[in-house]
Amino acid sequence: MEYVGLFLGNLSNYKSFGHTKFIPRVEENVFEKLVRATEDEDVIRLWEETKGEIYSPSPLCLGFPDEGNTTGFYSSDMSKDDIRLLEAFCEDVKLDALNSRFFKGSGSDMELG
């Protein structure tokens, strides 16, 4: 329950202040028993798809993907320079980047989601 509360309160498994990852304080098999007790196929499928990431301590911090960190705002193939270019663009057009997601396409194309 503590993990679920932290996850929902931070909208991810990273602390909203400090940007470090947290993992459940119970063994993976115990958490899995709770998930399977729901008998909900969608919940079990999501668990199967994400359990490795839930219990993996890496990446430990939020930050630039090309420095081995993770982010929910930019695709993992974006460099620091790409991100700074997008931030400057957003500032120029008065777009709040915090409510946006950016993805790098083929070549130098970038997509706002």
C-alpha positions in Angstrom: 0.0 0.0 0.0 2.9 2.4 0.8 4.3 1.9 -2.7 1.0 2.5 -4.4 0.4 5.7 -2.3 3.9 7.0 -3.2 3.4 6.1 -6.9 0.1 7.8 -7.1 1.2 10.8 -5.1 4.3 11.3 -7.4 2.5 10.2 -10.6 5.4 7.8 -11.2 8.0 5.7 -9.4 10.3 8.7 -9.0 10.0 11.3 -6.2 8.6 14.5 -7.5 11.1 16.4 -5.4 14.6 15.0 -5.6 13.9 12.9 -8.7 15.1 9.6 -7.4 13.5 6.3 -8.0 11.8 4.3 -5.3 10.9 0.6 -5.4 8.5 -1.5 -3.3 9.8 -2.6 0.1 8.4 -6.1 -0.3 9.9 -9.0 -2.3 8.8 -9.1 -6.0 7.0 -12.5 -5.4 4.9 -10.9 -2.6 3.9 -8.0 -4.8 3.1 -10.3 -7.6 0.7 -12.3 -5.3 -1.2 -9.1 -4.5 -1.4 -8.3 -8.2 -2.7 -11.7 -9.2 -5.2 -11.7 -6.3 -7.1 -9.0 -8.3 -7.9 -11.6 -10.9 -8.0 -8.7 -13.4 -6.4 -9.7 -16.8 -5.5 -6.1 -17.6 -3.8 -5.5 -14.2 -1.9 -8.8 -14.5 -0.8 -8.0 -18.1 0.5 -4.6 -17.0 2.3 -6.2 -14.1 4.0 -8.6 -16.5 5.0 -5.7 -18.8 6.4 -3.5 -16.1 7.6 -5.6 -13.2 11.2 -5.5 -14.4 11.2 -1.8 -14.4 9.4 -1.5 -11.1 12.1 -3.5 -9.3 15.1 -2.3 -11.2 17.1 0.3 -9.3 18.2 1.9 -12.6 18.0 4.4 -13.9 18.1 5.8 -10.4 17.6 9.5 -11.3 15.6 11.6 -13.6 17.7 13.7 -16.0 19.2 13.7 -19.5 18.8 10.3 -21.3 22.2 10.6 -22.9 23.8 10.7 -19.4 22.2 7.4 -18.4 19.2 8.9 -16.7 15.5 8.7 -17.5 12.8 11.2 -18.3 9.0 11.2 -18.9 9.2 14.3 -21.1 11.6 13.3 -23.8 12.3 10.1 -25.8 15.4 8.2 -24.8 17.2 9.0 -28.1 17.2 12.8 -27.5 20.5 14.5 -26.6 21.0 17.4 -24.3 21.4 19.7 -27.3 18.0 18.4 -28.7 16.3 19.1 -25.4 17.8 22.6 -25.1 16.7 23.4 -28.6 13.1 22.3 -27.8 13.1 24.3 -24.6 14.2 27.4 -26.5 11.5 26.8 -29.1 8.9 26.4 -26.4 10.0 29.6 -24.7 9.8 31.5 -28.0 6.3 30.3 -28.8 5.2 30.6 -25.1 4.4 26.9 -24.8 4.7 25.3 -21.3 7.0 22.4 -21.9 6.1 20.8 -18.6 2.7 19.8 -20.0 4.2 18.3 -23.2 6.1 15.3 -24.3 8.7 15.3 -27.1 9.8 12.5 -29.4 12.7 12.4 -31.8 11.7 11.1 -35.3 13.9 10.1 -38.2 16.8 12.4 -38.9 16.4 15.7 -37.1 12.6 15.7 -36.9 11.1 16.1 -33.5 7.4 15.6 -32.6 5.4 17.3 -29.8 3.0 15.0 -28.1 
